[in-house]
Amino acid sequence: MDDMATNIAVLYDLLRDEYRIKAAKSGFEALEIARGKEKPDLILLDIEMPGMDGYEVCKALKSSEETNHIPIIFVTAKSGIKDEEYGLNLGALDYIAKPFHPTIVKIRVRNHIALKLKSDLLEELSMYDGLTHIPNRRFFEEVYEKYYKKSLREGRSMGVLMIDVDHFKNYNDYYGHGKGDECLVKIAETLKNTLKRPGDIVARYGGEEFVILLYDVDADGVKTVAHNLVDSVAQLNIVHEFSSAARQVTISVGAALSKGVEEGKKELLERADEALYRSKQNGRNRCAC
């Protein structure tokens, strides 16, 4: 992103065969592109631009959770050591002085894009449970935060369902941890397949615990999903001779629906957990809402 049309044209011609390029002629336009729906994988940023210089653009990008992950390379005529030090301290990943050598620019861009893709892949993997391949607790907590804020803005309700596999310790002790892992994989797949709407989230919360997040749902909807989950897992007919709940593997579910803007995130989870406790107290293999 450069204020000089000639330099934009040079960079565009240099990189367009390998990448999709978006160009901006001002700092404000650069921010608009970076904050758009389709985030750039890398930003080439000049320092001297009209209205808002590159340093200010970099500060704005790095101070926002929405854009602080985007790598930035300064491409600029300000080639002094102090300038470079200042730019890197702001959070830029690299610094290319003009006049630049086309081959060097291409190599640096290629290397930084490769690093970005690897970083994105590692970030994605860190959000999924290694055993069941469904989202993990970290993923759930991030989505829960987003859904909660969205529910406040839009005045919509949220449903949370806490799930526990009944007497799973007994299952592990008598059938072995290998069979226990197979059981958790089947349950995770069943929970995921029981949810019908694209925005509904199921995650492994830890051990034999799972959690489900439903957005824009009413009390009847939450109850229906909870009952369907209990039935679906029971219908797997995974033999469990050491459970007091049934002769097969079952789950207990506790569900809670957000009361509105006055309720905090923590309170909603606590109510779902309390409902789960009631399910267990009432004999397991059931849901409490």
C-alpha positions as CSV (number, residue, x, y, z in Angstrom):
1,M,0.0,0.0,0.0
2,D,1.9,3.0,-1.3
3,D,1.1,6.7,-1.9
4,M,3.0,6.9,-5.2
5,A,1.1,5.5,-8.1
6,T,4.3,4.4,-9.9
7,N,5.4,2.3,-6.9
8,I,2.0,0.8,-6.6
9,A,2.1,-0.2,-10.2
10,V,5.6,-1.7,-9.9
11,L,4.6,-3.8,-6.8
12,Y,1.3,-4.8,-8.4
13,D,3.1,-6.0,-11.6
14,L,5.7,-7.8,-9.5
15,L,3.3,-9.8,-7.4
16,R,0.0,-10.1,-9.3
17,D,0.9,-13.5,-11.0
18,E,1.3,-15.2,-7.6
19,Y,-1.1,-13.3,-5.4
20,R,-4.4,-11.4,-5.4
21,I,-3.5,-7.7,-4.8
22,K,-5.5,-4.9,-3.3
23,A,-4.0,-1.4,-3.5
24,A,-4.7,1.7,-1.4
25,K,-3.4,5.3,-2.0
26,S,-3.9,6.6,1.6
27,G,-3.7,5.3,5.1
28,F,-7.4,5.6,5.6
29,E,-8.1,3.4,2.6
30,A,-5.5,0.9,3.8
31,L,-7.3,0.5,7.1
32,E,-10.6,0.2,5.3
33,I,-9.2,-2.7,3.3
34,A,-7.6,-4.4,6.3
35,R,-10.8,-4.2,8.3
36,G,-12.9,-5.6,5.5
37,K,-14.5,-9.0,5.5
38,E,-11.7,-10.6,3.5
39,K,-8.6,-9.9,5.6
40,P,-5.2,-9.7,3.7
41,D,-2.5,-12.3,4.5
42,L,0.2,-9.6,4.2
43,I,0.4,-5.8,4.0
44,L,3.1,-3.9,2.2
45,L,3.0,-0.4,3.7
46,D,4.7,2.8,2.8
47,I,5.4,5.3,5.6
48,E,4.9,8.6,3.7
49,M,1.3,8.7,2.7
50,P,-1.3,11.6,2.6
51,G,-3.5,12.2,5.6
52,M,-2.3,9.3,7.8
53,D,1.3,8.0,7.6
54,G,2.3,4.4,7.6
55,Y,3.4,4.5,11.2
56,E,-0.1,5.6,12.3
57,V,-1.6,2.9,10.1
58,C,0.6,0.3,11.7
59,K,-0.3,1.4,15.2
60,A,-4.0,1.3,14.3
61,L,-3.7,-2.2,12.9
62,K,-1.7,-3.6,15.8
63,S,-4.0,-2.0,18.4
64,S,-7.1,-3.8,17.1
65,E,-7.9,-7.4,17.8
66,E,-9.5,-7.6,14.4
67,T,-6.3,-6.8,12.5
68,N,-3.3,-7.3,14.9
69,H,-2.5,-10.7,13.4
70,I,-1.8,-9.4,9.9
71,P,1.9,-9.2,9.1
72,I,3.2,-5.9,7.9
73,I,6.3,-5.1,5.7
74,F,7.3,-1.5,5.5
75,V,8.4,-0.6,1.9
76,T,9.8,2.9,2.1
77,A,12.4,5.5,1.2
78,K,12.9,6.2,5.0
79,S,15.9,3.9,5.3
80,G,17.7,5.2,8.3
81,I,18.4,2.9,11.2
82,K,16.2,4.9,13.6
83,D,13.3,4.7,11.1
84,E,13.7,1.0,10.7
85,E,14.0,0.5,14.5
86,Y,10.9,2.5,15.1
87,G,8.9,0.6,12.4
88,L,9.9,-2.8,13.8
89,N,9.1,-1.7,17.3
90,L,5.6,-0.8,16.2
91,G,5.1,-4.4,15.2
92,A,6.1,-4.5,11.6
93,L,7.6,-7.9,10.6
94,D,10.1,-6.6,8.0
95,Y,11.5,-3.4,6.5
96,I,12.4,-3.0,2.8
97,A,14.2,0.2,1.7
98,K,13.5,1.9,-1.6
99,P,14.7,1.7,-4.2
100,F,14.1,-2.0,-3.8
101,H,15.3,-5.0,-5.8
102,P,12.3,-6.8,-7.4
103,T,13.7,-10.3,-6.7
104,I,14.4,-9.6,-3.0
105,V,10.9,-8.2,-2.6
106,K,9.4,-11.4,-4.2
107,I,11.5,-13.7,-2.0
108,R,10.6,-11.8,1.2
109,V,6.9,-11.7,0.4
110,R,6.9,-15.4,-0.5
111,N,8.7,-16.3,2.8
112,H,6.4,-14.2,4.9
113,I,3.3,-15.6,3.2
114,A,4.6,-19.1,3.9
115,L,5.1,-18.3,7.6
116,K,1.7,-16.8,7.8
117,L,0.1,-19.9,6.3
118,K,2.0,-22.1,8.7
119,S,1.0,-19.9,11.6
120,D,-2.7,-20.0,10.6
121,L,-2.5,-23.8,10.3
122,L,-1.0,-24.1,13.8
123,E,-3.6,-21.7,15.2
124,E,-6.4,-23.8,13.6
125,L,-5.0,-27.0,15.0
126,S,-4.7,-25.5,18.4
127,M,-8.5,-24.9,18.4
128,Y,-9.4,-28.6,17.8
129,D,-9.3,-31.6,20.1
130,G,-6.6,-34.1,18.9
131,L,-8.7,-37.2,19.8
132,T,-12.3,-36.3,18.6
133,H,-11.4,-33.7,16.0
134,I,-14.1,-31.4,17.1
135,P,-13.5,-27.9,18.6
136,N,-11.8,-27.8,22.0
137,R,-12.5,-25.7,25.1
138,R,-10.3,-22.8,23.8
139,F,-12.3,-22.6,20.6
140,F,-15.6,-22.7,22.5
141,E,-14.5,-19.9,24.9
142,E,-13.6,-17.7,21.9
143,V,-16.9,-18.3,20.1
144,Y,-18.8,-18.0,23.3
145,E,-17.3,-14.5,23.8
146,K,-18.3,-13.5,20.3
147,Y,-21.8,-15.0,20.5
148,Y,-22.4,-13.3,23.9
149,K,-21.5,-9.9,22.6
150,K,-23.6,-10.5,19.5
151,S,-26.6,-11.5,21.7
152,L,-26.3,-8.2,23.6
153,R,-26.2,-6.2,20.4
154,E,-29.0,-8.0,18.7
155,G,-31.2,-8.8,21.8
156,R,-31.1,-12.6,21.0
157,S,-31.0,-15.5,23.4
158,M,-28.3,-18.1,23.8
159,G,-28.5,-21.7,24.9
160,V,-25.7,-23.6,26.6
161,L,-25.8,-27.3,27.2
162,M,-23.2,-29.0,29.4
163,I,-22.8,-32.8,28.8
164,D,-21.1,-35.5,30.8
165,V,-20.7,-39.2,29.8
166,D,-22.3,-41.3,32.5
167,H,-20.0,-43.4,34.6
168,F,-17.1,-43.0,32.1
169,K,-14.5,-43.8,34.7
170,N,-16.0,-47.2,35.2
171,Y,-16.0,-47.7,31.4
172,N,-12.3,-46.8,31.2
173,D,-11.4,-49.0,34.2
174,Y,-13.2,-52.1,32.9
175,Y,-12.9,-51.8,29.1
176,G,-9.5,-50.0,28.9
177,H,-8.5,-46.5,27.8
178,G,-8.3,-47.6,24.1
179,K,-12.0,-48.5,24.1
180,G,-12.7,-45.3,26.1
181,D,-11.1,-43.2,23.4
182,E,-13.1,-45.0,20.7
183,C,-16.3,-44.3,22.8
184,L,-15.5,-40.6,23.1
185,V,-14.9,-40.3,19.3
186,K,-18.3,-41.9,18.5
187,I,-20.1,-39.7,21.0
188,A,-18.4,-36.5,19.7
189,E,-19.4,-37.5,16.1
190,T,-23.0,-38.2,17.3
191,L,-23.3,-34.9,19.1
192,K,-22.1,-33.0,16.1
193,N,-24.4,-34.8,13.7
194,T,-27.4,-34.3,16.0
195,L,-27.1,-30.5,15.7
196,K,-28.9,-29.3,12.6
197,R,-28.0,-25.6,12.3
198,P,-24.7,-24.4,10.8
199,G,-24.1,-21.9,13.7
200,D,-24.5,-24.4,16.5
201,I,-21.2,-25.4,18.2
202,V,-20.2,-28.6,20.0
203,A,-16.8,-28.7,21.7
204,R,-14.9,-31.1,24.0
205,Y,-14.8,-29.3,27.3
206,G,-12.3,-31.7,28.9
207,G,-12.1,-35.4,29.7
208,E,-15.6,-36.9,29.1
209,E,-17.3,-33.5,29.2
210,F,-18.7,-31.7,26.1
211,V,-20.4,-28.4,25.7
212,I,-22.9,-27.1,23.1
213,L,-23.7,-23.5,22.2
214,L,-26.9,-22.5,20.5
215,Y,-27.6,-19.0,19.2
216,D,-31.0,-17.4,18.7
217,V,-33.0,-20.2,20.3
218,D,-36.0,-20.4,22.6
219,A,-36.7,-22.6,25.6
220,D,-38.5,-25.3,23.5
221,G,-35.6,-25.4,21.1
222,V,-33.1,-25.9,23.8
223,K,-35.2,-28.7,25.4
224,T,-35.7,-30.4,22.0
225,V,-31.9,-30.4,21.3
226,A,-31.1,-31.7,24.8
227,H,-33.6,-34.6,24.5
228,N,-32.3,-35.4,21.0
229,L,-28.7,-35.6,22.3
230,V,-29.6,-38.0,25.1
231,D,-31.5,-40.2,22.7
232,S,-28.9,-40.2,20.0
233,V,-26.1,-41.3,22.3
234,A,-28.2,-44.0,23.9
235,Q,-29.0,-45.3,20.4
236,L,-25.3,-45.9,19.7
237,N,-25.8,-49.0,21.9
238,I,-22.3,-49.0,23.1
239,V,-22.4,-51.7,25.8
240,H,-21.6,-50.5,29.3
241,E,-22.2,-53.2,31.9
242,F,-20.8,-51.1,34.7
243,S,-23.2,-48.2,34.6
244,S,-26.2,-47.7,36.9
245,A,-27.9,-45.5,34.4
246,A,-28.4,-48.1,31.6
247,R,-26.9,-51.2,30.0
248,Q,-25.2,-49.0,27.3
249,V,-23.2,-45.7,27.3
250,T,-25.4,-42.7,28.1
251,I,-25.0,-39.0,28.7
252,S,-26.4,-36.5,31.2
253,V,-27.2,-33.0,29.9
254,G,-27.8,-29.7,31.7
255,A,-29.2,-26.9,29.6
256,A,-29.7,-23.2,30.3
257,L,-31.1,-20.3,28.2
258,S,-29.8,-16.8,28.6
259,K,-32.2,-14.5,30.5
260,G,-31.3,-11.4,28.6
261,V,-28.8,-8.5,28.9
262,E,-28.7,-8.6,32.7
263,E,-27.1,-12.0,32.8
264,G,-23.3,-12.4,32.6
265,K,-21.4,-15.0,30.6
266,K,-20.2,-16.8,33.7
267,E,-23.7,-17.0,35.2
268,L,-25.2,-18.7,32.1
269,L,-22.5,-21.4,32.2
270,E,-23.0,-21.9,35.9
271,R,-26.7,-22.4,35.4
272,A,-26.0,-25.0,32.7
273,D,-23.6,-26.8,35.1
274,E,-26.2,-26.7,37.9
275,A,-28.7,-28.3,35.5
276,L,-26.2,-31.0,34.6
277,Y,-25.8,-31.7,38.3
278,R,-29.6,-32.2,38.7
279,S,-29.5,-34.6,35.7
280,K,-27.0,-36.7,37.5
281,Q,-28.9,-36.5,40.8
282,N,-32.1,-37.7,39.1
283,G,-30.5,-40.9,37.7
284,R,-28.5,-39.8,34.7
285,N,-29.3,-40.7,31.1
286,R,-31.5,-37.6,30.9
287,C,-31.5,-33.8,30.6
288,A,-32.5,-31.0,32.9
289,C,-33.3,-27.6,31.6
